[in-house]
Amino acid sequence: MRISEEFIRDCRAFLQADQLLLEEPMSRQTTFEIGGPADCLIFPQTIEEVCRVVALVREYDLPLTVLGNGSNLLVRDGGIRGVVLKFNGPMSEMHLEGNHIIAGAGAHLKDVSEFAAKSGLTGLEYACGIPGSIGGAIFMNAGAYGGETKDVAYSVKAVAKDGTMKTYSKEELDLGYRHSVFQENGELICEVELALESGDEGEIRQVMADYTQRREAKQPLEMPSAGSTFKRPEGYFAGTLIDQTGLKGLQVGGAQVSTKHAGFVVNAGGATAADVQNLIKEVQRLVFEKHGVKLYPEVRMIGED
């Protein structure tokens, strides 16, 4: 085993048995349903537990990776060395303070959007179908239908590499197109505060229903994927370029360019990370050959080949 027994023992001193898994296949933990094993997967239940795990990771000099609900992510076939933290359970709970929603980083965006609607709060309608967590939405400044996380983000509680907790104001988050400060500093997003406006629940749900209908009609939600595969090139749409290149249905192993929306690479059955990576390279090559436009992956790729 690549993780010391001492580290495992120190973690088990404050974690329940089901909070720590060894050699866990990441195919069970990602929306792509692809990925080799993580040496050690931990599900923290509180920010305090996150602080303690991070401090131990530093003490034992181990690599650390953080997941929300495993969307927008491709874990390579060799898996992930060191420790992986995945936020779910109590780390995905949320509550209301006036017009502000306080949500654990693991809360699914669709659940936060639904909670906002039920509370008569507008501003999160765009997020009703994004397959990710609120922590991941901050990390990537997720957006859809003209809305972005930066429009509603108010503050974030994060854990630094030394295991101490920090609070970031909206201005300090450096939210831009698919970017946040956390991509540079490597700190762990644990809790998010969103500032919303009062609205009419009926009108809010009408907008959400429209977005949901549009998404279900266009996107391959019935197949495992990591969401939209490529970033939007300036002046173009990646899916349109791929479609115009005639690549819908193009397949490498079990990875396929969706026949429903060319901007998505899907797991058509038994796909490996290598299949996905090779298909992405082929799409990039053919699109550049035909249109002279470079496509860059929006999907994060982590782990070892």
C-alpha angles and dihedrals in degrees: 000000000000095000117073120246088232092061091048091049093050091050095046088055089076104017129079117243094255092052093071124053127178124214091001114177108240089212084080093052104046133070090231088060087222133115146089125255128298113226090225127004119193129188106201118201100198139027087246090060089050089053092050094047092048091049090052092046088055093046092052093039095235129157114253129207127182127208132187109192093325099256125136086030139113115194110201121238095256090062130221125308121218124006129344120196117203120189116217137117110037089004088066099052122117140193140182129251107179106298091342125096117208110202135178112242092249095059111121113243092231089055093049090048090050091047089052092050092048088051092051093247124141130204102070100070091107090061097058094103105027107120100224147082127266089247090054089046090058092044092053099025087236118209146170139172093017095308127108136187090245089066092066106022113116106166142340133212111213138173117233124220091264091058097256123130123242134185121217125200119219091260092055094054093077092212114189136143103329089333141112137165089257091071087067105034099042093220121151119252106219108162133017130201116204125195113213138172129242113259144160112280093214093054091044092052091047090057091046092050090052092050091046092051092049092047095048091048095052109027130070095238091153092068130064112260141141093243122253107008103203136045116245109264113225109271094007144069115238094216092052093050091049091047092049089052088058096243102133107127094016106151138196111184106310094339117098139179099240115257088212100050120010092208090072129076108202137194100246091184133314095003118170125211088249089057091053094046092049092048091050090051091050092049090049091050096048096044091050090047092054104032106019089234122130116222120206124198118253089191114094113233117206139164133041129308 
